[in-house]
Amino acid sequence: MGAISILTLLVVYVFPIFCFWRILPRAGIPSWVSLACLIPLGMFVLLGVLAFKTWPDNHASPEVFN
């Protein structure tokens, strides 16, 4: 296995899982759900869930769009 193959493997599989592993708990979803990225089109499902989910408000934010 060449260096380019290993780098491609990391970029395509490991990096998205790591990113979702960090983001999902902030949205109130367990981290292990990020393993759905291993399923074909699973990453797009997760992106859709994150886009349309109501995120928990951990701290009061100023009203920007009044």
N, C-alpha and C positions, 0 to 999 in steps of 0.2 A: 504494500500500500504506500503510495507516494505521499509526499508532503502536501501536495495540492489536494489530494483526496481527503486527507485528515482535516485540512483547513475547511474544505467544503462541508464535511460532516459537522464540524463545530458550528459553522455559520448557519447551516440549514436546520439542524436539529437542536443543538445544545443551547445556543444563544437565545432563540425565542422561548424555550422552556424556562431559562433563567429569568428573562424579562417578565414573563407572565407570573413566575413564582414570586417575584417581588411586588407586582402590581395587584394581583388578585386579592391578597389579604386587605389591602387598603379599600377595596370595593366590598368587603364583607364576604368574600368567597374563599373557601379553603385553598391553600397553596397547591395541594396535590392535583387539583383540577387542571393545572397547567400541563399535566402529562397528556391532555387531549391533543396537544400539538403533535404528538406522534401519530395520530390518526389522520389520514388524508382529509383535508379541508377542516380539520379540528381547530386550527389556528383562526380561520375565518369565522367559525362559530363563536369562539371566545371573543374575538374583536366585536362581533355583533352584540354579544351579551354585555360587554363593557360599554359599548356605545349607547345602549338603550336602558341600562340599569340605573335606578336611582341610587346614587352613592350616599353612604352615610356622611353626615356632617359632623366631623370630629371637632371642629372649632368654628366659632362664629366668623363668618366672612362678611365684609362690607357689601352693601347692596350696590352693585355697579351699574345695573341697568334700570335705574328708576326713571 
